[in-house]
């Protein structure tokens, strides 16, 4: 499917390191724990987009940055951030200390070029909200089957 989902990102300052809009295929927008803006949300769960210097890698629902990074890797969308086995074997102690360990398996990841931002869901995003509602109701993994709403 060639359709893309456009997500408006919240910018944290005048020189944010991430783009104002991220475009992803529907399969890379996960529906792991959808919470709508009008729902009770005591933990502040939001949709996060994570990317690197080549663009957005995926979007996942999480409470905060660390949970978002872990979810991205657990959902199989963070492969571009992971350090391959050969690099891990060849690395010295100082290089290894720079890596983060993400996901349930604690996989080594290099976040030196990573960026992340939350998605701004507003009333004018009714098509995206409808797609998330349908996906959540069907317990879907991603928006892949709900791109027709977009």
HUZIFEN-V943990 format. One record per run of one state. SS is the DSSP state (@ for helix, = for strand, . for the rest). FROM is the first residue (numbers start at 1). TO is the last residue. Records with the same first field share a line. If there is no record, write none. Layout:
SS->FROM-TO  FROM-TO
This chain:
.->1-3  10-20  31-45  53-54  63-64  75-81  83-84  91-92  99-99  103-106  110-114  120-122  138-141  143-143  150-150
=->4-9  21-25  29-30  46-52  55-62  82-82  100-102  107-109  115-119  142-142
@->26-28  65-74  85-90  93-98  123-137  144-149
